Amino acid sequence: MDEKTRTEIEAAAFRRLRKHLMEDRPDVQNIDLMNLAGFCRNCLSRWYQEAANDRGIDMDKAEAREIYYGMPYDDWKARSQTAASPEKQAAFEQAFKENVTDKS
């Protein structure tokens, strides 16, 4: 497989993952994704931002989240996010520490 085709397939898979999380399964909470998989929608938007920044495109966290979520993040939270139990919050703190916090 040539590099262009591989990149196109990877981009299509990313778009399908976004559609799945945003349209097919908006009920799946970010905290549950983070606790189970070590990443969530915010991670995906951050990776998008980092990729843009790496290519010289000036994009901040709010812009990346709006691109990923298809709306301002606060609007998405009001529409889709539910309260998390203390147990989920504690598990999230550990998952965030293990998967997101810079270890250097």
C-alpha positions in Angstrom: 0.0 0.0 0.0 1.4 3.4 -0.9 1.7 6.2 1.7 -1.1 8.4 0.2 -3.6 5.5 0.3 -2.5 4.6 3.9 -3.0 8.2 5.0 -6.4 8.3 3.4 -7.5 5.1 5.0 -6.3 6.2 8.4 -8.2 9.5 8.0 -11.3 7.7 7.0 -11.0 5.4 10.1 -10.6 8.5 12.3 -13.7 10.1 10.8 -15.6 7.0 11.4 -14.5 6.8 15.0 -15.6 10.4 15.5 -19.0 9.7 13.9 -19.4 6.6 16.2 -18.6 8.6 19.3 -20.5 11.8 18.4 -23.5 10.4 16.5 -23.9 6.7 17.1 -22.9 6.6 20.8 -23.1 10.1 22.4 -24.4 8.3 25.5 -20.9 6.9 26.2 -19.4 9.3 28.7 -15.9 10.7 28.3 -15.1 9.6 31.9 -16.0 6.0 31.0 -13.8 6.1 27.8 -10.9 7.4 29.8 -11.4 4.9 32.6 -11.6 1.9 30.3 -9.4 2.9 27.4 -7.1 5.6 28.6 -8.4 8.2 26.1 -11.6 10.1 25.4 -13.1 12.6 23.0 -11.0 15.4 24.5 -7.9 13.4 23.9 -8.9 12.9 20.3 -9.4 16.7 19.9 -6.1 17.3 21.6 -4.3 15.0 19.2 -6.0 16.8 16.3 -4.8 20.1 17.7 -1.2 18.8 18.2 -1.2 17.4 14.6 -2.3 20.8 13.3 0.2 22.7 15.4 3.0 20.3 14.2 2.1 21.4 10.7 2.3 25.1 11.5 -1.4 25.6 11.9 -2.3 27.8 14.8 -5.1 26.1 16.7 -5.9 26.2 20.4 -7.7 23.7 22.6 -11.1 25.4 22.2 -10.9 25.5 18.4 -9.8 21.8 18.2 -12.7 20.8 20.5 -15.2 22.7 18.5 -14.0 21.0 15.3 -14.1 17.6 16.9 -17.4 18.0 18.8 -19.1 19.9 16.0 -20.1 22.6 18.5 -18.6 24.6 21.4 -17.5 22.1 24.1 -19.7 23.7 26.7 -22.7 23.2 24.5 -21.8 19.5 24.0 -21.3 19.1 27.8 -24.7 20.6 28.5 -26.3 18.3 25.9 -24.5 15.0 26.6 -22.5 14.9 29.8 -23.9 13.4 32.9 -22.7 13.6 36.5 -20.0 11.1 37.5 -20.0 9.2 40.7 -17.2 9.7 43.2 -15.9 6.2 42.2 -15.7 7.1 38.5 -14.1 10.4 39.3 -11.4 8.6 41.4 -10.8 6.1 38.6 -10.6 9.0 36.2 -7.9 10.8 38.2 -5.8 7.6 38.1 -6.4 7.0 34.3 -5.6 10.7 33.6 -2.4 10.4 35.5 -1.4 7.2 33.7 -2.4 8.2 30.2 -2.4 12.0 29.9 -0.1 13.6 32.4 3.4 14.3 31.0 5.7 11.7 32.5 8.9 13.5 31.6 
